[in-house]
Amino acid sequence: MKKNMGNADRIIRIIVAAVLAVLFFTNTITGIWATVGLIVAVIFALTSFVSICPLYAIVGVSTCSVKTES
């Protein structure tokens, strides 16, 4: 699959995933919101590491910078 996530997008997702994980493991959020937050954190982390967002591919969005040939 073609990468469709830029560096800024990846960094933001990793930060959000880390914050959600900290909130979960410190029991700041509990119940269903904790479960949803942890699932979102895992998805954000995985998509950041592989630089591919399946939702971006479906919608046709890409945050990668365009490389120009000289």
N, CA, C and O of each residue as an XYZ file, in Angstrom:
280
protein
N       0.823     -1.184      0.000
C       0.000      0.000      0.000
C       0.868      1.249      0.000
O       1.961      1.251      0.566
N       0.393      2.287     -0.620
C       1.113      3.544     -0.720
C       0.941      4.353      0.570
O      -0.168      4.462      1.092
N       2.027      4.914      1.077
C       1.966      5.714      2.296
C       1.136      6.972      2.041
O       1.253      7.602      0.990
N       0.293      7.331      3.021
C      -0.557      8.504      2.847
C      -0.579      9.416      4.076
O      -1.492     10.226      4.234
N       0.427      9.284      4.944
C       0.514     10.122      6.134
C       1.840     10.864      6.157
O       2.903     10.266      5.991
N       1.765     12.170      6.366
C       2.958     12.989      6.480
C       3.537     12.943      7.885
O       2.943     12.366      8.795
N       4.704     13.556      8.051
C       5.386     13.536      9.345
C       4.598     14.255     10.432
O       4.516     13.771     11.560
N       4.021     15.398     10.105
C       3.250     16.141     11.113
C       2.060     15.320     11.591
O       1.771     15.283     12.787
N       1.385     14.678     10.686
C       0.234     13.837     11.023
C       0.665     12.676     11.920
O      -0.017     12.352     12.893
N       1.781     12.062     11.595
C       2.286     10.941     12.393
C       2.655     11.385     13.806
O       2.339     10.696     14.776
N       3.319     12.532     13.925
C       3.734     13.028     15.240
C       2.521     13.359     16.100
O       2.491     13.028     17.285
N       1.524     14.009     15.514
C       0.308     14.346     16.251
C      -0.388     13.086     16.735
O      -0.846     13.034     17.877
N      -0.476     12.070     15.888
C      -1.130     10.816     16.275
C      -0.372     10.110     17.393
O      -0.990      9.551     18.299
N       0.945     10.126     17.341
C       1.731      9.485     18.397
C       1.534     10.211     19.727
O       1.417      9.571     20.772
N       1.495     11.545     19.692
C       1.269     12.313     20.917
C      -0.110     12.022     21.488
O      -0.246     11.810     22.693
N      -1.140     12.008     20.639
C      -2.505     11.709     21.098
C      -2.567     10.297     21.672
O      -3.203     10.076     22.703
N      -1.914      9.344     21.015
C      -1.903      7.963     21.509
C      -1.229      7.886     22.871
O      -1.710      7.182     23.759
N      -0.130      8.594     23.044
C       0.580      8.575     24.326
C      -0.274      9.188     25.437
O      -0.328      8.658     26.547
N      -0.935     10.295     25.138
C      -1.800     10.944     26.137
C      -2.944     10.021     26.526
O      -3.241      9.875     27.712
N      -3.587      9.398     25.554
C      -4.685      8.478     25.853
C      -4.207      7.273     26.670
O      -4.906      6.820     27.576
N      -3.032      6.762     26.353
C      -2.488      5.631     27.106
C      -2.195      6.027     28.550
O      -2.487      5.267     29.473
N      -1.627      7.199     28.749
C      -1.344      7.676     30.107
C      -2.641      7.848     30.891
O      -2.726      7.449     32.052
N      -3.658      8.447     30.252
C      -4.945      8.614     30.921
C      -5.548      7.269     31.306
O      -6.151      7.139     32.371
N      -5.388      6.280     30.453
C      -5.920      4.949     30.731
C      -5.178      4.285     31.891
O      -5.805      3.789     32.827
N      -3.860      4.275     31.831
C      -3.074      3.544     32.823
C      -3.006      4.238     34.178
O      -2.664      3.598     35.172
N      -3.324      5.533     34.245
C      -3.388      6.229     35.532
C      -4.815      6.263     36.076
O      -5.082      6.911     37.088
N      -5.717      5.573     35.409
C      -7.137      5.512     35.796
C      -7.805      6.885     35.855
O      -8.741      7.092     36.628
N      -7.330      7.808     35.047
C      -7.976      9.107     34.944
C      -9.294      8.972     34.197
O     -10.280      9.626     34.536
N      -9.304      8.123     33.184
C     -10.551      7.790     32.499
C     -10.867      6.334     32.813
O      -9.971      5.493     32.883
N     -12.144      6.050     33.000
C     -12.558      4.694     33.363
C     -13.778      4.296     32.553
O     -14.368      5.104     31.836
N     -14.133      3.042     32.687
C     -15.336      2.547     32.038
C     -15.187      2.428     30.537
O     -14.110      2.134     30.021
N     -16.296      2.664     29.844
C     -16.319      2.522     28.386
C     -15.402      3.536     27.716
O     -14.799      3.237     26.685
N     -15.288      4.735     28.290
C     -14.416      5.760     27.695
C     -12.949      5.335     27.755
O     -12.173      5.654     26.854
N     -12.573      4.624     28.800
C     -11.201      4.128     28.900
C     -10.926      3.098     27.814
O      -9.867      3.112     27.186
N     -11.877      2.212     27.599
C     -11.722      1.180     26.572
C     -11.645      1.805     25.187
O     -10.779      1.451     24.388
N     -12.542      2.725     24.907
C     -12.536      3.408     23.608
C     -11.233      4.184     23.423
O     -10.638      4.148     22.346
N     -10.789      4.880     24.460
C      -9.543      5.643     24.383
C      -8.346      4.765     24.117
O      -7.467      5.130     23.336
N      -8.298      3.599     24.763
C      -7.177      2.685     24.550
C      -7.197      2.112     23.138
O      -6.143      1.963     22.520
N      -8.362      1.792     22.628
C      -8.475      1.281     21.260
C      -8.020      2.343     20.257
O      -7.286      2.042     19.316
N      -8.457      3.574     20.461
C      -8.043      4.683     19.581
C      -6.530      4.877     19.665
O      -5.877      5.103     18.646
N      -5.973      4.791     20.862
C      -4.534      4.955     21.040
C      -3.758      3.881     20.273
O      -2.758      4.180     19.621
N      -4.216      2.648     20.352
C      -3.540      1.553     19.642
C      -3.628      1.761     18.130
O      -2.641      1.584     17.416
N      -4.806      2.135     17.651
C      -4.980      2.363     16.211
C      -4.100      3.515     15.738
O      -3.447      3.413     14.699
N      -4.081      4.614     16.499
C      -3.242      5.759     16.129
C      -1.767      5.376     16.112
O      -1.037      5.770     15.202
N      -1.322      4.614     17.104
C       0.083      4.222     17.162
C       0.451      3.321     15.974
O       1.481      3.522     15.330
N      -0.393      2.337     15.697
C      -0.103      1.430     14.583
C      -0.076      2.154     13.241
O       0.832      1.943     12.436
N      -1.069      3.007     13.001
C      -1.103      3.711     11.719
C       0.052      4.699     11.601
O       0.528      4.961     10.496
N       0.508      5.249     12.718
C       1.649      6.163     12.685
C       2.933      5.436     12.319
O       3.745      5.954     11.553
N       3.122      4.235     12.865
C       4.353      3.499     12.598
C       4.436      2.990     11.169
O       5.535      2.878     10.625
N       3.308      2.678     10.545
C       3.341      2.189      9.163
C       3.070      3.290      8.142
O       3.187      3.057      6.939
N       2.710      4.484      8.608
C       2.444      5.657      7.755
C       1.295      5.451      6.779
O       1.257      6.074      5.717
N       0.362      4.580      7.137
C      -0.789      4.324      6.278
C      -2.054      4.419      7.119
O      -2.179      3.749      8.145
N      -2.989      5.254      6.680
C      -4.277      5.366      7.348
C      -5.347      4.813      6.401
O      -5.577      5.377      5.331
N      -5.998      3.718      6.786
C      -7.014      3.132      5.912
C      -8.167      4.094      5.602
O      -8.694      4.085      4.490
N      -8.556      4.915      6.565
C      -9.632      5.880      6.305
C      -9.210      6.928      5.280
O     -10.015      7.344      4.446
N      -7.948      7.355      5.340
C      -7.444      8.289      4.339
C      -7.513      7.666      2.949
O      -7.871      8.336      1.980
N      -7.168      6.378      2.854
C      -7.187      5.694      1.564
C      -8.608      5.618      1.006
O      -8.815      5.804     -0.193
N      -9.581      5.346      1.869
C     -10.978      5.260      1.425
C     -11.470      6.605      0.925
O     -12.134      6.687     -0.109
N     -11.141      7.668      1.666
C     -11.622      9.011      1.327
C     -10.779      9.639      0.216
O     -11.241     10.551     -0.470
N      -9.554      9.162      0.034
C      -8.677      9.704     -0.997
C      -7.844     10.877     -0.516
O      -7.465     11.737     -1.310
N      -7.554     10.920      0.783
C      -6.780     12.007      1.380
C      -5.339     11.532      1.568
O      -5.094     10.364      1.871
N      -4.403     12.442      1.387
C      -2.996     12.147      1.658
C      -2.362     13.378      2.275
O      -2.507     14.485      1.757
N      -1.649     13.184      3.398
C      -0.955     14.302      4.032
C       0.528     14.234      3.763
O       1.295     15.013      4.330
N       0.957     13.304      2.895
C       2.366     13.208      2.513
C       2.734     14.388      1.632
O       1.925     14.885      0.849
N       3.975     14.819      1.781
C       4.437     15.877      0.895
C       4.684     15.278     -0.495
O       5.106     14.129     -0.626
N       4.419     16.064     -1.499
C       4.568     15.595     -2.874
C       6.020     15.766     -3.287
O       6.580     16.856     -3.168
N       6.631     14.691     -3.774
C       8.005     14.743     -4.241
C       8.013     15.135     -5.715
O       7.312     14.535     -6.531
N       8.804     16.136     -6.044
C       8.913     16.561     -7.434
C      10.229     16.075     -8.001
O      11.255     16.081     -7.321
N      10.191     15.659     -9.239
C      11.391     15.183     -9.910
C      12.035     16.346    -10.643
O      11.358     17.140    -11.296
N      13.375     16.435    -10.524
C      14.096     17.535    -11.176
C      14.697     17.074    -12.472
O      15.343     17.858    -13.166
